[in-house]
Amino acid sequence: MRTTHHGLHIGADAEKVVVAPYPLTMRTGRARRRRTGSVTELLPVPPSGRTRPQRIRLAAQLTLPLMLLCAVLDAVGVPWWAPAAGTVALVGWVVRAQARAARVPSIALPPGDDCHVLVARAERTAYQQALVLSRRVRRTWPALGDLIDPADADRTLTRALDELAALMARRQQIRRLRADLAGVDHAALPADSAAVLALDAQRHRVDALWRETGGAANRMLAGLTTAALAGENLIREQRVHRTAREAELAISRLAVAGPRPVVPAAPELAERTAAVIAAYRDLATWE
């Protein structure tokens, strides 16, 4: 097993998933990096969509004001070659950057044998699912507090992603071997031929390896799923507990305060009205 003390670098483009113990680079196009713990993901940026005529027009629009600026500087005594060289360098850099942004992003294949490249759709899909699960797991760590050691959990999760990449690469090779063996035509040979028997034996061995790696991959994905759900459910339980506790405190405060006395307003208004009317009647009598 290779070590991942310096982290794991993972990149995915439209054709492949690359997993390596060292930084990845782009062959074409652009990408941004996102580091989470000891895992760094290389995320390709979609192409800009600018066509070659559009890029040429943009370079021309940039060149014109720069040429005018060079003319102004030359008129005030600044040597023309200095701003002209700067103009050429700037426009050249913009042209190259625009051309790179317009290309479809593709991750360069790293040198060496200590990286894994997944090109089969099934293996790529499974590994990208594992990446999504690993992000869910990491998002639960801050809320778990002292229940986990983040450094140890990060090492364990990174090692799991590395082991899964190795397993997916192996399964990818088994997939190709199964296809090669299944494509051998031996219909014209007798069933008891030594060659046919040897081919059947190898097919059985490959099928056994296929089932073995499939079971191991499913167990690893199930483990990541269980870890993500356990952390998320614990966070939900903590939130529900806090809500219940806050409700209990609020109800206790209301119970201690007791019901506030309610004085009926209508009878009091009727008594005051009757008193005023009586006073007016008495006043009228005195007149």
C-alpha positions in Angstrom: 0.0 0.0 0.0 1.3 3.4 -0.9 1.4 6.1 1.7 -0.6 9.4 1.6 1.3 11.4 4.2 1.6 14.3 1.8 -2.1 14.1 0.8 -4.1 12.7 -2.1 -4.7 14.6 -5.4 -7.8 13.8 -7.3 -8.9 15.2 -10.7 -11.8 14.3 -13.0 -12.4 15.5 -16.6 -14.9 14.3 -19.2 -12.8 11.2 -20.0 -11.1 10.0 -16.8 -10.5 10.2 -13.1 -6.9 10.5 -12.0 -5.8 9.8 -8.4 -2.2 10.5 -7.4 0.0 11.2 -4.3 1.3 14.4 -5.9 -0.2 17.5 -7.6 -1.9 17.1 -11.0 -1.6 19.4 -13.9 -3.8 20.2 -16.9 -2.9 19.2 -20.5 -5.4 21.6 -22.0 -7.9 24.0 -20.5 -8.1 25.5 -17.1 -8.9 24.2 -13.6 -9.1 25.3 -10.0 -8.0 23.5 -6.9 -10.1 22.8 -3.8 -8.3 21.4 -0.7 -10.2 19.7 2.0 -8.0 18.2 4.7 -5.3 16.1 3.0 -7.3 15.7 -0.2 -6.9 18.2 -3.0 -9.3 18.1 -5.9 -8.5 19.5 -9.4 -11.7 20.8 -10.8 -11.6 21.6 -14.5 -13.3 24.9 -15.6 -15.7 24.6 -18.5 -14.5 26.1 -21.8 -15.3 29.8 -22.4 -17.0 29.1 -25.7 -15.3 32.0 -27.5 -14.6 31.2 -31.1 -11.3 32.1 -32.8 -12.8 35.2 -34.6 -14.2 36.4 -31.2 -10.8 36.0 -29.6 -9.1 37.9 -32.5 -11.6 40.7 -32.2 -11.0 40.9 -28.5 -7.2 41.1 -29.1 -7.7 43.8 -31.7 -9.9 45.8 -29.3 -7.2 45.6 -26.7 -4.4 46.5 -29.1 -5.9 49.7 -30.4 -5.9 51.7 -27.1 -2.5 50.4 -26.2 -1.1 51.6 -29.5 -2.6 55.0 -28.8 -1.0 55.0 -25.4 2.4 54.2 -27.0 1.9 57.1 -29.3 1.2 59.5 -26.5 4.2 58.3 -24.5 6.4 58.7 -27.5 5.1 62.2 -28.0 6.1 63.2 -24.4 9.6 61.8 -24.8 9.3 58.2 -23.6 11.2 55.8 -25.9 8.7 54.0 -28.1 10.2 50.6 -27.8 9.5 50.2 -24.1 5.7 50.6 -24.2 5.6 48.7 -27.6 7.4 45.7 -26.0 4.9 45.8 -23.1 2.0 46.0 -25.5 3.2 43.0 -27.5 3.8 41.0 -24.3 0.4 41.9 -22.8 -1.5 41.2 -26.0 0.4 37.9 -26.5 -0.5 36.8 -22.9 -4.2 37.7 -23.4 -4.3 35.7 -26.7 -2.7 32.6 -25.1 -5.0 32.9 -22.0 -8.1 33.2 -24.2 -7.0 30.3 -26.4 -6.4 28.1 -23.3 -9.8 29.1 -21.8 -11.6 28.1 -25.0 -10.1 24.6 -25.0 -11.9 21.6 -23.5 -10.2 20.9 -20.1 -8.2 17.7 -20.0 -6.0 16.5 -17.1 -2.5 15.4 -18.0 -1.6 11.8 -17.3 1.0 11.9 -14.4 4.3 10.0 -14.8 5.1 7.0 -12.7 3.3 3.9 -11.6 2.0 5.2 -8.3 -1.2 6.9 -9.7 -4.5 5.4 -10.8 -6.4 6.4 -13.9 -10.0 5.3 -14.2 -11.4 5.5 -17.7 -14.3 3.0 -17.6 -17.6 4.7 -17.0 -18.7 2.3 -14.2 -15.5 2.7 -12.2 -15.5 6.5 -12.7 -19.1 6.8 -11.6 -18.5 4.7 -8.5 -15.4 6.7 -7.5 -17.1 10.0 -8.0 -19.9 8.7 -5.8 -17.3 8.0 -3.2 -16.0 11.5 -3.4 -19.5 12.9 -2.9 -19.9 10.7 0.2 -16.5 11.8 1.5 -17.5 15.4 1.3 -20.7 14.6 3.3 -18.6 12.9 5.9 -16.2 15.8 6.3 -19.1 18.3 6.6 -20.3 16.5 9.7 -17.0 16.7 11.6 -17.2 20.3 12.9 -20.6 19.5 14.6 -19.3 16.3 16.2 -16.9 18.1 18.4 -14.9 15.8 20.7 -16.6 12.7 19.4 -13.9 12.3 16.7 -10.3 13.3 16.2 -10.3 15.3 13.0 -6.7 14.6 12.1 -7.1 10.8 12.6 -10.5 10.9 10.7 -8.9 12.8 7.8 -6.1 10.2 7.5 -8.6 7.3 7.6 -10.8 8.9 5.0 -7.9 9.8 2.7 -6.6 6.2 3.0 -10.0 4.9 2.1 -10.2 7.0 -1.0 -6.7 5.9 -2.0 -7.6 2.2 -1.5 -10.8 2.6 -3.4 -9.0 4.1 -6.3 -6.6 1.1 -6.4 -9.5 -1.3 -6.2 -11.4 0.5 -9.0 -8.2 0.4 -11.2 -7.9 -3.3 -10.6 -11.5 -3.9 -11.4 -11.1 -1.9 -14.6 -8.3 -4.2 -15.7 -10.5 -7.3 -14.8 -13.3 -5.8 -16.9 -11.0 -5.6 -19.9 -9.7 -9.1 -19.4 -13.3 -10.5 -19.1 -14.2 -8.8 -22.4 -11.1 -10.3 -24.1 -11.8 -13.8 -22.8 -15.5 -13.5 -23.7 -14.6 -12.5 -27.3 -12.6 -15.6 -28.0 -14.4 -17.8 -30.5 -14.0 -21.5 -29.9 -17.2 -22.7 -31.5 -15.3 -24.8 -34.0 -13.3 -26.7 -31.3 -14.5 -29.7 -29.5 -15.8 -29.1 -25.9 -13.2 -31.5 -24.4 -10.3 -29.7 -26.2 -7.4 -28.8 -23.8 -7.5 -25.2 -25.1 -11.2 -24.9 -24.5 -10.9 -26.3 -21.0 -8.0 -23.9 -20.2 -10.1 -21.0 -21.5 -13.1 -22.0 -19.4 -10.8 -22.2 -16.3 -9.4 -18.7 -16.9 -12.9 -17.4 -17.4 -14.0 -18.9 -14.0 -11.0 -17.3 -12.3 -11.7 -13.9 -13.8 -15.3 -14.1 -12.8 -14.3 -14.9 -9.3 -12.0 -11.9 -9.2 -14.8 -9.8 -10.7 -17.2 -10.8 -7.9 -14.5 -10.4 -5.2 -13.6 -6.8 -6.3 -17.3 -5.9 -6.7 -18.0 -7.1 -3.2 -15.1 -5.2 -1.8 -16.1 -2.0 -3.6 -19.7 -2.3 -2.4 -18.5 -2.7 1.2 -16.3 0.4 1.0 -19.1 2.5 -0.5 -21.5 1.2 2.1 -19.0 2.1 4.8 -18.7 5.7 3.5 -22.5 5.9 3.3 -22.9 4.6 6.8 -20.4 7.2 8.1 -22.1 10.0 6.3 -25.6 9.0 7.5 -24.4 8.4 11.1 -22.9 11.9 11.3 -25.9 13.6 9.6 -28.4 11.8 11.9 -26.4 12.7 15.0 -26.4 16.3 13.9 -30.2 16.1 13.4 -30.7 14.5 16.8 -28.6 17.3 18.4 -30.8 19.9 16.7 -34.0 18.2 17.8 -32.7 17.9 21.3 -31.7 21.7 21.4 -35.2 22.6 20.1 -36.9 20.4 22.7 -34.7 21.9 25.5 -35.4 25.5 24.4 -39.1 24.7 24.3 -38.9 23.2 27.8 -37.3 26.3 29.1 -39.8 28.6 27.4 -42.7 26.6 28.8 -41.2 26.6 32.3 -40.9 30.4 32.2 -44.5 30.7 31.1 -45.6 28.3 33.9 -43.7 30.2 36.6 -45.2 33.6 35.5 -48.7 32.2 35.8 -51.8 33.6 34.0 -52.2 37.3 33.9 -55.5 38.6 35.3 -57.9 39.7 32.7 -60.3 42.5 33.5 -63.4 42.6 31.3 -63.5 45.9 29.5 -67.2 45.9 28.4 -68.8 46.0 31.9 -66.4 48.8 33.1 -67.2 50.9 30.0 -71.0 50.4 30.6 -70.7 51.5 34.2 -68.7 54.6 33.2 -71.2 55.5 30.5 -74.1 55.1 32.9 -72.3 57.3 35.5 -71.8 60.0 32.9 -75.4 59.9 31.7 -76.6 60.1 35.3 -74.4 63.1 36.0 -75.8 64.9 32.9 -79.3 64.2 34.1 -78.6 65.6 37.5 -77.1 68.7 35.9 -80.2 69.1 33.8 -82.4 68.9 36.9 -80.5 71.7 38.6 -81.0 73.9 35.6 
